Amino acid sequence: MASELLIGLLVVVLLFLLSSIKIVKEYERGVIFRLGRLVGARGPGIFIVIPLLEQMQVVDLRTVTYDVPSQEVVTKDNVTVRVNAVVYYRVLDPEKAVTEVFDYRYATAQIAQTTLRSVIGQAELDELLSEREKLNVRLQHIIDEATNPWGIKVSAVEIKDVELPKEMQRAMAMQAEAERERRAKIIRADGEFQSAMKLKDAAEILAESRGAMMLRILQTMNEIGNAENATIIFPIPIEILEYFKKSKGEK
C-alpha cells in the first residue's frame, strides 16, 4: 500500500514538473505573471513556469497583415466612395501588448478602421485618386501613434481599392475624354502654327531669289514626271509673266 502511494506521489510530482516546462518559439515571447504581478517576458527557448503560482501568455512577434474591410466614406467634396486598405504591424513590446490593452489585435483593427474613415473623409476625391501615397503615409503615422502605447509598431498602411459610384465613373470618363480632346486640339493647332511659320519662312526665302523659285518649279515638274500619269506641265518663265505685266501697265 505504501509503495502504491509512493508511486502515485512520484507520478504527480512528475506531471507537476512536466507541466511547468514551457517552450517558446523563436518568433514568440512568453509574458509571465506571478500571483497576478507581471514578472516579464521570457523566450525564446525552454524555461520553467511554476504551476499555480505563475501564468504565461504567449505573444507572437511576427508581422501581422490586417485587411481593413471596405468602408463607405463621404469625401471632403461630398462624393460617396468605398475604400479598403491593408495594415502591416507587429508587436515590439509584448509586456505592453498584454497589460496595456485587453486585445491588441482587435484594438488595432478598430483603430485602423476609424482612422481610415477619418482620413478619407478629410480628403477630396482628386487627392484620393492621385495622391494615394501621401494618404498612406498619413494613415500609417496616425495609426502608429495611437498604437505605440500598446507596444505595437505599424510599419505600413496601403489603400488597396477605391470604388466609385457608377454615376461618378461616367462623369470622370466624360471629363477624361474632354481633356484628351482638348489636348488633341491644342497639339493639332500647334502643329498648324509651326507649319505656317515654316511655310512663311520658305516663301520669304523663295521671294528673295528667283533662281530658287525656278529650281523649286523644276523639282516639282520632275516629281510629277516620275509619276505614272497623263498630266502635262508646260512651264512659263517668270520673266515672260513680268513682261506682260509691264506691257499692261504701259497701256
PyMOL commands that set and color helices and strands:
alter all, ss='L'
color gray80, all
select helices_A, chain A and resi 2-20+94-99+104-121+125-130+132-150+166-208+210-226+238-250
alter helices_A, ss='H'
color red, helices_A
select strands_A, chain A and resi 21-24+28-34+37-42+45-48+54-60+64-74+80-91+152-163
alter strands_A, ss='S'
color yellow, strands_A
deselect
rebuild
show_as cartoon
